[in-house]
Amino acid sequence: MTAPLVGYQYVALRCVPRVDRDEFINVGVVLHSQSADFLDCAFVVDPERLRSFSTDLDRAAVDAALQTVCSICRGEQAPGRPALDRLGPRFGWLAAPRSTVVQPGPVHGGLTSDPAAELQRLLIRLVG
């Protein structure tokens, strides 16, 4: 018997070296499934690809922003972050538009029987 399908939403995380140019490279994915009580992120940063895109990009800022997304997914509190104890509001906060070096793309959705495996599938498909 196969596992039941659950709905999910996801955003691709984009590295945007220069906000004024609106150019980006996908570097990660955040996936949320309310019915599966799941919120997680995964990312892969290819330094050569980023360097070819922008020679003056602050790689440490990109890494810090991605680590912050992961810690928010886990519900870790820190100064300057909203206190979001439920997964849905955390995903909403992460998916909200912002003008930083790492930005969320549009929200998309789908169905899966395994949100964790779907996160990895999307990471490979959208980031490479």
N, CA, C and O atoms as a GROMACS GRO file, in nm:
protein
  512
    1MET      N    1   0.084  -0.117   0.000
    1MET     CA    2   0.000   0.000   0.000
    1MET      C    3   0.090   0.124   0.000
    1MET      O    4   0.185   0.133   0.077
    2THR      N    5   0.058   0.219  -0.086
    2THR     CA    6   0.138   0.340  -0.095
    2THR      C    7   0.092   0.442   0.009
    2THR      O    8  -0.023   0.442   0.052
    3ALA      N    9   0.184   0.527   0.048
    3ALA     CA   10   0.153   0.631   0.146
    3ALA      C   11   0.058   0.733   0.082
    3ALA      O   12   0.065   0.757  -0.038
    4PRO      N   13  -0.029   0.791   0.161
    4PRO     CA   14  -0.122   0.890   0.106
    4PRO      C   15  -0.048   1.015   0.060
    4PRO      O   16   0.056   1.051   0.114
    5LEU      N   17  -0.104   1.080  -0.040
    5LEU     CA   18  -0.046   1.204  -0.089
    5LEU      C   19  -0.085   1.319   0.004
    5LEU      O   20  -0.197   1.327   0.053
    6VAL      N   21   0.010   1.408   0.025
    6VAL     CA   22  -0.014   1.529   0.104
    6VAL      C   23   0.024   1.649   0.018
    6VAL      O   24   0.114   1.643  -0.066
    7GLY      N   25  -0.046   1.758   0.040
    7GLY     CA   26  -0.014   1.880  -0.031
    7GLY      C   27   0.108   1.948   0.028
    7GLY      O   28   0.137   1.933   0.146
    8TYR      N   29   0.177   2.022  -0.055
    8TYR     CA   30   0.292   2.098  -0.007
    8TYR      C   31   0.304   2.227  -0.087
    8TYR      O   32   0.249   2.240  -0.197
    9GLN      N   33   0.378   2.320  -0.030
    9GLN     CA   34   0.416   2.444  -0.098
    9GLN      C   35   0.567   2.456  -0.087
    9GLN      O   36   0.629   2.410   0.008
   10TYR      N   37   0.625   2.520  -0.188
   10TYR     CA   38   0.770   2.541  -0.182
   10TYR      C   39   0.806   2.672  -0.249
   10TYR      O   40   0.732   2.726  -0.331
   11VAL      N   41   0.923   2.723  -0.212
   11VAL     CA   42   0.985   2.835  -0.280
   11VAL      C   43   1.129   2.798  -0.311
   11VAL      O   44   1.196   2.732  -0.231
   12ALA      N   45   1.176   2.840  -0.428
   12ALA     CA   46   1.317   2.830  -0.458
   12ALA      C   47   1.386   2.950  -0.394
   12ALA      O   48   1.334   3.062  -0.396
   13LEU      N   49   1.501   2.926  -0.336
   13LEU     CA   50   1.582   3.034  -0.280
   13LEU      C   51   1.679   3.081  -0.387
   13LEU      O   52   1.750   3.001  -0.447
   14ARG      N   53   1.681   3.210  -0.410
   14ARG     CA   54   1.761   3.268  -0.517
   14ARG      C   55   1.872   3.356  -0.461
   14ARG      O   56   1.849   3.438  -0.372
   15CYS      N   57   1.991   3.338  -0.513
   15CYS     CA   58   2.100   3.429  -0.483
   15CYS      C   59   2.090   3.544  -0.583
   15CYS      O   60   2.094   3.523  -0.704
   16VAL      N   61   2.076   3.666  -0.530
   16VAL     CA   62   2.059   3.786  -0.613
   16VAL      C   63   2.174   3.881  -0.579
   16VAL      O   64   2.160   3.964  -0.490
   17PRO      N   65   2.287   3.869  -0.649
   17PRO     CA   66   2.404   3.950  -0.615
   17PRO      C   67   2.380   4.100  -0.625
   17PRO      O   68   2.428   4.178  -0.543
   18ARG      N   69   2.304   4.142  -0.727
   18ARG     CA   70   2.273   4.283  -0.745
   18ARG      C   71   2.122   4.296  -0.764
   18ARG      O   72   2.068   4.264  -0.869
   19VAL      N   73   2.057   4.344  -0.661
   19VAL     CA   74   1.911   4.355  -0.661
   19VAL      C   75   1.864   4.442  -0.776
   19VAL      O   76   1.758   4.416  -0.833
   20ASP      N   77   1.940   4.546  -0.810
   20ASP     CA   78   1.899   4.638  -0.916
   20ASP      C   79   1.894   4.572  -1.054
   20ASP      O   80   1.824   4.620  -1.142
   21ARG      N   81   1.967   4.462  -1.073
   21ARG     CA   82   1.967   4.394  -1.203
   21ARG      C   83   1.863   4.283  -1.211
   21ARG      O   84   1.830   4.236  -1.320
   22ASP      N   85   1.811   4.240  -1.096
   22ASP     CA   86   1.708   4.137  -1.092
   22ASP      C   87   1.752   4.006  -1.158
   22ASP      O   88   1.670   3.934  -1.214
   23GLU      N   89   1.881   3.975  -1.150
   23GLU     CA   90   1.934   3.849  -1.200
   23GLU      C   91   1.959   3.759  -1.080
   23GLU      O   92   1.996   3.806  -0.973
   24PHE      N   93   1.940   3.629  -1.099
   24PHE     CA   94   1.956   3.539  -0.986
   24PHE      C   95   2.000   3.401  -1.030
   24PHE      O   96   1.992   3.364  -1.148
   25ILE      N   97   2.048   3.325  -0.932
   25ILE     CA   98   2.081   3.183  -0.946
   25ILE      C   99   2.010   3.111  -0.832
   25ILE      O  100   2.022   3.151  -0.716
   26ASN      N  101   1.938   3.004  -0.864
   26ASN     CA  102   1.875   2.924  -0.759
   26ASN      C  103   1.983   2.855  -0.677
   26ASN      O  104   2.076   2.794  -0.732
   27VAL      N  105   1.969   2.864  -0.543
   27VAL     CA  106   2.067   2.802  -0.455
   27VAL      C  107   2.004   2.710  -0.351
   27VAL      O  108   2.075   2.640  -0.279
   28GLY      N  109   1.871   2.710  -0.341
   28GLY     CA  110   1.808   2.627  -0.240
   28GLY      C  111   1.658   2.618  -0.257
   28GLY      O  112   1.600   2.679  -0.348
   29VAL      N  113   1.595   2.542  -0.168
   29VAL     CA  114   1.450   2.521  -0.170
   29VAL      C  115   1.401   2.513  -0.026
   29VAL      O  116   1.467   2.454   0.060
   30VAL      N  117   1.285   2.574   0.001
   30VAL     CA  118   1.215   2.558   0.128
   30VAL      C  119   1.083   2.491   0.096
   30VAL      O  120   1.009   2.538   0.009
   31LEU      N  121   1.052   2.382   0.165
   31LEU     CA  122   0.929   2.307   0.141
   31LEU      C  123   0.849   2.295   0.270
   31LEU      O  124   0.904   2.264   0.375
   32HIS      N  125   0.718   2.322   0.260
   32HIS     CA  126   0.628   2.314   0.374
   32HIS      C  127   0.507   2.229   0.338
   32HIS      O  128   0.445   2.249   0.233
   33SER      N  129   0.474   2.134   0.424
   33SER     CA  130   0.350   2.056   0.412
   33SER      C  131   0.278   2.065   0.546
   33SER      O  132   0.322   2.008   0.646
   34GLN      N  133   0.168   2.136   0.546
   34GLN     CA  134   0.092   2.152   0.670
   34GLN      C  135   0.039   2.019   0.719
   34GLN      O  136   0.049   1.988   0.838
   35SER      N  137  -0.019   1.940   0.629
   35SER     CA  138  -0.080   1.814   0.673
   35SER      C  139   0.023   1.711   0.719
   35SER      O  140  -0.010   1.622   0.797
   36ALA      N  141   0.147   1.723   0.671
   36ALA     CA  142   0.253   1.632   0.715
   36ALA      C  143   0.335   1.693   0.829
   36ALA      O  144   0.430   1.630   0.877
   37ASP      N  145   0.300   1.814   0.872
   37ASP     CA  146   0.373   1.882   0.979
   37ASP      C  147   0.522   1.888   0.945
   37ASP      O  148   0.607   1.848   1.024
   38PHE      N  149   0.552   1.939   0.825
   38PHE     CA  150   0.688   1.936   0.772
   38PHE      C  151   0.727   2.076   0.723
   38PHE      O  152   0.651   2.140   0.650
   39LEU      N  153   0.844   2.121   0.763
   39LEU     CA  154   0.906   2.242   0.710
   39LEU      C  155   1.056   2.221   0.714
   39LEU      O  156   1.114   2.196   0.820
   40ASP      N  157   1.119   2.232   0.598
   40ASP     CA  158   1.263   2.214   0.594
   40ASP      C  159   1.318   2.285   0.471
   40ASP      O  160   1.243   2.323   0.381
   41CYS      N  161   1.448   2.303   0.470
   41CYS     CA  162   1.514   2.362   0.354
   41CYS      C  163   1.638   2.281   0.322
   41CYS      O  164   1.692   2.208   0.405
   42ALA      N  165   1.681   2.297   0.199
   42ALA     CA  166   1.805   2.235   0.153
   42ALA      C  167   1.868   2.331   0.054
   42ALA      O  168   1.799   2.401  -0.020
   43PHE      N  169   2.000   2.334   0.052
   43PHE     CA  170   2.067   2.423  -0.043
   43PHE      C  171   2.199   2.364  -0.087
   43PHE      O  172   2.260   2.281  -0.019
   44VAL      N  173   2.242   2.409  -0.204
   44VAL     CA  174   2.372   2.373  -0.260
   44VAL      C  175   2.426   2.500  -0.324
   44VAL      O  176   2.363   2.559  -0.411
   45VAL      N  177   2.542   2.541  -0.280
   45VAL     CA  178   2.605   2.660  -0.337
   45VAL      C  179   2.729   2.616  -0.414
   45VAL      O  180   2.823   2.562  -0.356
   46ASP      N  181   2.727   2.640  -0.543
   46ASP     CA  182   2.841   2.610  -0.629
   46ASP      C  183   2.927   2.736  -0.638
   46ASP      O  184   2.888   2.831  -0.707
   47PRO      N  185   3.042   2.740  -0.571
   47PRO     CA  186   3.123   2.862  -0.569
   47PRO      C  187   3.165   2.910  -0.708
   47PRO      O  188   3.168   3.030  -0.735
   48GLU      N  189   3.198   2.817  -0.796
   48GLU     CA  190   3.240   2.855  -0.932
   48GLU      C  191   3.126   2.919  -1.009
   48GLU      O  192   3.145   3.018  -1.080
   49ARG      N  193   3.009   2.863  -0.994
   49ARG     CA  194   2.892   2.919  -1.063
   49ARG      C  195   2.862   3.060  -1.012
   49ARG      O  196   2.833   3.150  -1.090
   50LEU      N  197   2.868   3.078  -0.880
   50LEU     CA  198   2.845   3.210  -0.823
   50LEU      C  199   2.953   3.309  -0.868
   50LEU      O  200   2.923   3.425  -0.899
   51ARG      N  201   3.077   3.265  -0.871
   51ARG     CA  202   3.187   3.352  -0.911
   51ARG      C  203   3.173   3.395  -1.057
   51ARG      O  204   3.204   3.508  -1.092
   52SER      N  205   3.125   3.302  -1.143
   52SER     CA  206   3.106   3.338  -1.283
   52SER      C  207   2.990   3.435  -1.300
   52SER      O  208   2.984   3.509  -1.399
   53PHE      N  209   2.900   3.435  -1.206
   53PHE     CA  210   2.783   3.523  -1.210
   53PHE      C  211   2.815   3.661  -1.154
   53PHE      O  212   2.767   3.762  -1.204
   54SER      N  213   2.897   3.663  -1.050
   54SER     CA  214   2.932   3.789  -0.984
   54SER      C  215   3.066   3.773  -0.914
   54SER      O  216   3.078   3.695  -0.819
   55THR      N  217   3.165   3.846  -0.960
   55THR     CA  218   3.299   3.833  -0.903
   55THR      C  219   3.312   3.899  -0.766
   55THR      O  220   3.401   3.863  -0.689
   56ASP      N  221   3.225   3.994  -0.735
   56ASP     CA  222   3.237   4.064  -0.606
   56ASP      C  223   3.131   4.023  -0.504
   56ASP      O  224   3.107   4.094  -0.407
   57LEU      N  225   3.069   3.909  -0.526
   57LEU     CA  226   2.966   3.859  -0.435
   57LEU      C  227   3.028   3.819  -0.300
   57LEU      O  228   3.133   3.755  -0.296
   58ASP      N  229   2.963   3.858  -0.193
   58ASP     CA  230   3.008   3.822  -0.059
   58ASP      C  231   2.956   3.682  -0.026
   58ASP      O  232   2.843   3.665   0.020
   59ARG      N  233   3.040   3.583  -0.049
   59ARG     CA  234   3.000   3.443  -0.031
   59ARG      C  235   2.961   3.416   0.115
   59ARG      O  236   2.871   3.336   0.140
   60ALA      N  237   3.028   3.479   0.208
   60ALA     CA  238   2.995   3.459   0.350
   60ALA      C  239   2.853   3.508   0.380
   60ALA      O  240   2.782   3.448   0.461
   61ALA      N  241   2.811   3.616   0.316
   61ALA     CA  242   2.675   3.667   0.335
   61ALA      C  243   2.572   3.570   0.279
   61ALA      O  244   2.465   3.551   0.338
   62VAL      N  245   2.602   3.507   0.167
   62VAL     CA  246   2.512   3.407   0.108
   62VAL      C  247   2.500   3.288   0.202
   62VAL      O  248   2.389   3.243   0.232
   63ASP      N  249   2.613   3.237   0.249
   63ASP     CA  250   2.612   3.123   0.341
   63ASP      C  251   2.537   3.156   0.469
   63ASP      O  252   2.459   3.074   0.519
   64ALA      N  253   2.559   3.275   0.523
   64ALA     CA  254   2.490   3.315   0.647
   64ALA      C  255   2.340   3.325   0.625
   64ALA      O  256   2.262   3.282   0.710
   65ALA      N  257   2.298   3.380   0.512
   65ALA     CA  258   2.156   3.391   0.483
   65ALA      C  259   2.091   3.253   0.470
   65ALA      O  260   1.980   3.231   0.520
   66LEU      N  261   2.159   3.162   0.405
   66LEU     CA  262   2.104   3.026   0.390
   66LEU      C  263   2.098   2.953   0.524
   66LEU      O  264   2.002   2.881   0.551
   67GLN      N  265   2.199   2.970   0.607
   67GLN     CA  266   2.197   2.908   0.740
   67GLN      C  267   2.085   2.967   0.825
   67GLN      O  268   2.023   2.897   0.905
   68THR      N  269   2.058   3.096   0.808
   68THR     CA  270   1.947   3.160   0.880
   68THR      C  271   1.814   3.099   0.838
   68THR      O  272   1.729   3.073   0.923
   69VAL      N  273   1.796   3.077   0.709
   69VAL     CA  274   1.672   3.013   0.661
   69VAL      C  275   1.655   2.876   0.726
   69VAL      O  276   1.546   2.842   0.772
   70CYS      N  277   1.761   2.799   0.730
   70CYS     CA  278   1.754   2.666   0.792
   70CYS      C  279   1.720   2.675   0.940
   70CYS      O  280   1.640   2.596   0.990
   71SER      N  281   1.780   2.770   1.010
   71SER     CA  282   1.751   2.781   1.154
   71SER      C  283   1.608   2.828   1.178
   71SER      O  284   1.547   2.788   1.277
   72ILE      N  285   1.554   2.910   1.091
   72ILE     CA  286   1.414   2.951   1.103
   72ILE      C  287   1.323   2.831   1.077
   72ILE      O  288   1.222   2.814   1.147
   73CYS      N  289   1.356   2.748   0.980
   73CYS     CA  290   1.278   2.626   0.956
   73CYS      C  291   1.273   2.540   1.082
   73CYS      O  292   1.169   2.481   1.114
   74ARG      N  293   1.384   2.533   1.154
   74ARG     CA  294   1.391   2.453   1.276
   74ARG      C  295   1.328   2.522   1.396
   74ARG      O  296   1.315   2.462   1.503
   75GLY      N  297   1.290   2.648   1.380
   75GLY     CA  298   1.226   2.721   1.489
   75GLY      C  299   1.322   2.781   1.589
   75GLY      O  300   1.282   2.815   1.700
   76GLU      N  301   1.448   2.796   1.552
   76GLU     CA  302   1.547   2.854   1.642
   76GLU      C  303   1.526   3.004   1.652
   76GLU      O  304   1.511   3.072   1.551
   77GLN      N  305   1.525   3.054   1.772
   77GLN     CA  306   1.505   3.197   1.797
   77GLN      C  307   1.640   3.269   1.797
   77GLN      O  308   1.743   3.212   1.834
   78ALA      N  309   1.636   3.394   1.755
   78ALA     CA  310   1.754   3.480   1.757
   78ALA      C  311   1.707   3.625   1.755
   78ALA      O  312   1.596   3.653   1.712
   79PRO      N  313   1.791   3.716   1.802
   79PRO     CA  314   1.753   3.858   1.800
   79PRO      C  315   1.720   3.904   1.659
   79PRO      O  316   1.788   3.870   1.562
   80GLY      N  317   1.612   3.983   1.648
   80GLY     CA  318   1.572   4.036   1.519
   80GLY      C  319   1.479   3.947   1.438
   80GLY      O  320   1.430   3.988   1.333
   81ARG      N  321   1.455   3.827   1.487
   81ARG     CA  322   1.364   3.736   1.416
   81ARG      C  323   1.228   3.736   1.485
   81ARG      O  324   1.220   3.751   1.607
   82PRO      N  325   1.122   3.720   1.407
   82PRO     CA  326   0.991   3.710   1.471
   82PRO      C  327   0.977   3.578   1.546
   82PRO      O  328   1.038   3.478   1.508
   83ALA      N  329   0.899   3.578   1.651
   83ALA     CA  330   0.874   3.455   1.728
   83ALA      C  331   0.759   3.380   1.658
   83ALA      O  332   0.642   3.411   1.677
   84LEU      N  333   0.796   3.283   1.578
   84LEU     CA  334   0.698   3.206   1.501
   84LEU      C  335   0.707   3.061   1.546
   84LEU      O  336   0.799   2.989   1.508
   85ASP      N  337   0.610   3.018   1.627
   85ASP     CA  338   0.619   2.883   1.682
   85ASP      C  339   0.551   2.777   1.596
   85ASP      O  340   0.571   2.658   1.620
   86ARG      N  341   0.472   2.817   1.497
   86ARG     CA  342   0.406   2.718   1.409
   86ARG      C  343   0.473   2.718   1.271
   86ARG      O  344   0.526   2.820   1.227
   87LEU      N  345   0.469   2.604   1.205
   87LEU     CA  346   0.537   2.589   1.077
   87LEU      C  347   0.479   2.678   0.967
   87LEU      O  348   0.555   2.736   0.890
   88GLY      N  349   0.348   2.689   0.960
   88GLY     CA  350   0.284   2.769   0.855
   88GLY      C  351   0.328   2.914   0.857
   88GLY      O  352   0.370   2.966   0.753
   89PRO      N  353   0.321   2.982   0.971
   89PRO     CA  354   0.370   3.120   0.976
   89PRO      C  355   0.520   3.133   0.946
   89PRO      O  356   0.563   3.231   0.887
   90ARG      N  357   0.599   3.033   0.986
   90ARG     CA  358   0.742   3.036   0.953
   90ARG      C  359   0.762   3.031   0.802
   90ARG      O  360   0.842   3.107   0.747
   91PHE      N  361   0.688   2.940   0.735
   91PHE     CA  362   0.700   2.931   0.590
   91PHE      C  363   0.655   3.063   0.526
   91PHE      O  364   0.720   3.112   0.434
   92GLY      N  365   0.545   3.119   0.574
   92GLY     CA  366   0.496   3.245   0.521
   92GLY      C  367   0.599   3.356   0.534
   92GLY      O  368   0.617   3.436   0.442
   93TRP      N  369   0.668   3.360   0.648
   93TRP     CA  370   0.770   3.461   0.668
   93TRP      C  371   0.888   3.439   0.574
   93TRP      O  372   0.942   3.534   0.518
   94LEU      N  373   0.928   3.312   0.556
   94LEU     CA  374   1.040   3.280   0.467
   94LEU      C  375   1.006   3.307   0.321
   94LEU      O  376   1.093   3.344   0.242
   95ALA      N  377   0.879   3.288   0.284
   95ALA     CA  378   0.835   3.305   0.145
   95ALA      C  379   0.804   3.450   0.109
   95ALA      O  380   0.781   3.481  -0.008
   96ALA      N  381   0.802   3.539   0.208
   96ALA     CA  382   0.770   3.679   0.182
   96ALA      C  383   0.882   3.745   0.102
   96ALA      O  384   1.000   3.720   0.127
   97PRO      N  385   0.846   3.829   0.007
   97PRO     CA  386   0.949   3.898  -0.074
   97PRO      C  387   1.040   3.984   0.013
   97PRO      O  388   0.996   4.043   0.112
   98ARG      N  389   1.166   3.989  -0.024
   98ARG     CA  390   1.262   4.074   0.045
   98ARG      C  391   1.373   4.114  -0.052
   98ARG      O  392   1.393   4.049  -0.155
   99SER      N  393   1.444   4.218  -0.019
   99SER     CA  394   1.554   4.266  -0.102
   99SER      C  395   1.686   4.239  -0.030
   99SER      O  396   1.747   4.330   0.025
  100THR      N  397   1.727   4.116  -0.032
  100THR     CA  398   1.854   4.075   0.028
  100THR      C  399   1.927   3.989  -0.072
  100THR      O  400   1.876   3.962  -0.181
  101VAL      N  401   2.046   3.945  -0.037
  101VAL     CA  402   2.127   3.865  -0.129
  101VAL      C  403   2.063   3.728  -0.156
  101VAL      O  404   2.085   3.671  -0.262
  102VAL      N  405   1.985   3.675  -0.061
  102VAL     CA  406   1.909   3.551  -0.083
  102VAL      C  407   1.762   3.585  -0.070
  102VAL      O  408   1.716   3.635   0.033
  103GLN      N  409   1.688   3.558  -0.178
  103GLN     CA  410   1.546   3.592  -0.184
  103GLN      C  411   1.464   3.469  -0.222
  103GLN      O  412   1.512   3.381  -0.294
  104PRO      N  413   1.340   3.461  -0.173
  104PRO     CA  414   1.251   3.353  -0.216
  104PRO      C  415   1.189   3.386  -0.350
  104PRO      O  416   1.158   3.501  -0.380
  105GLY      N  417   1.170   3.282  -0.431
  105GLY     CA  418   1.096   3.298  -0.555
  105GLY      C  419   0.947   3.285  -0.525
  105GLY      O  420   0.906   3.284  -0.409
  106PRO      N  421   0.866   3.274  -0.630
  106PRO     CA  422   0.722   3.258  -0.609
  106PRO      C  423   0.689   3.124  -0.541
  106PRO      O  424   0.765   3.027  -0.551
  107VAL      N  425   0.576   3.122  -0.472
  107VAL     CA  426   0.530   2.999  -0.407
  107VAL      C  427   0.466   2.908  -0.511
  107VAL      O  428   0.383   2.951  -0.591
  108HIS      N  429   0.506   2.783  -0.507
  108HIS     CA  430   0.448   2.679  -0.593
  108HIS      C  431   0.397   2.567  -0.504
  108HIS      O  432   0.430   2.562  -0.385
  109GLY      N  433   0.318   2.478  -0.559
  109GLY     CA  434   0.265   2.368  -0.479
  109GLY      C  435   0.263   2.238  -0.554
  109GLY      O  436   0.290   2.232  -0.674
  110GLY      N  437   0.229   2.133  -0.481
  110GLY     CA  438   0.221   2.000  -0.540
  110GLY      C  439   0.171   1.899  -0.440
  110GLY      O  440   0.127   1.934  -0.330
  111LEU      N  441   0.179   1.774  -0.480
  111LEU     CA  442   0.140   1.661  -0.395
  111LEU      C  443   0.256   1.563  -0.388
  111LEU      O  444   0.327   1.541  -0.486
  112THR      N  445   0.273   1.503  -0.271
  112THR     CA  446   0.379   1.404  -0.253
  112THR      C  447   0.339   1.309  -0.141
  112THR      O  448   0.256   1.342  -0.056
  113SER      N  449   0.399   1.193  -0.142
  113SER     CA  450   0.380   1.099  -0.031
  113SER      C  451   0.496   1.109   0.069
  113SER      O  452   0.491   1.049   0.176
  114ASP      N  453   0.602   1.185   0.032
  114ASP     CA  454   0.721   1.195   0.116
  114ASP      C  455   0.780   1.336   0.103
  114ASP      O  456   0.860   1.359   0.012
  115PRO      N  457   0.743   1.429   0.191
  115PRO     CA  458   0.792   1.566   0.178
  115PRO      C  459   0.945   1.578   0.180
  115PRO      O  460   1.002   1.658   0.106
  116ALA      N  461   1.013   1.499   0.262
  116ALA     CA  462   1.159   1.508   0.268
  116ALA      C  463   1.222   1.466   0.136
  116ALA      O  464   1.316   1.530   0.089
  117ALA      N  465   1.172   1.360   0.076
  117ALA     CA  466   1.223   1.315  -0.053
  117ALA      C  467   1.189   1.416  -0.162
  117ALA      O  468   1.269   1.438  -0.254
  118GLU      N  469   1.071   1.477  -0.153
  118GLU     CA  470   1.032   1.578  -0.251
  118GLU      C  471   1.123   1.700  -0.243
  118GLU      O  472   1.158   1.759  -0.345
  119LEU      N  473   1.161   1.738  -0.122
  119LEU     CA  474   1.255   1.850  -0.104
  119LEU      C  475   1.385   1.820  -0.178
  119LEU      O  476   1.437   1.907  -0.248
  120GLN      N  477   1.438   1.701  -0.164
  120GLN     CA  478   1.562   1.663  -0.231
  120GLN      C  479   1.544   1.658  -0.382
  120GLN      O  480   1.633   1.698  -0.457
  121ARG      N  481   1.430   1.610  -0.427
  121ARG     CA  482   1.401   1.604  -0.571
  121ARG      C  483   1.396   1.746  -0.629
  121ARG      O  484   1.453   1.773  -0.735
  122LEU      N  485   1.328   1.836  -0.558
  122LEU     CA  486   1.320   1.975  -0.605
  122LEU      C  487   1.457   2.043  -0.604
  122LEU      O  488   1.488   2.121  -0.694
  123LEU      N  489   1.537   2.014  -0.503
  123LEU     CA  490   1.671   2.070  -0.496
  123LEU      C  491   1.752   2.031  -0.620
  123LEU      O  492   1.817   2.115  -0.681
  124ILE      N  493   1.746   1.904  -0.655
  124ILE     CA  494   1.820   1.857  -0.774
  124ILE      C  495   1.764   1.922  -0.900
  124ILE      O  496   1.840   1.966  -0.987
  125ARG      N  497   1.633   1.928  -0.910
  125ARG     CA  498   1.566   1.981  -1.030
  125ARG      C  499   1.587   2.131  -1.046
  125ARG      O  500   1.611   2.179  -1.157
  126LEU      N  501   1.577   2.206  -0.936
  126LEU     CA  502   1.581   2.352  -0.946
  126LEU      C  503   1.719   2.414  -0.925
  126LEU      O  504   1.748   2.522  -0.977
  127VAL      N  505   1.804   2.345  -0.851
  127VAL     CA  506   1.936   2.400  -0.822
  127VAL      C  507   2.046   2.328  -0.898
  127VAL      O  508   2.141   2.389  -0.945
  128GLY      N  509   2.031   2.198  -0.909
  128GLY     CA  510   2.130   2.120  -0.983
  128GLY      C  511   2.225   2.044  -0.897
  128GLY      O  512   2.313   1.975  -0.948
   0.00000   0.00000   0.00000
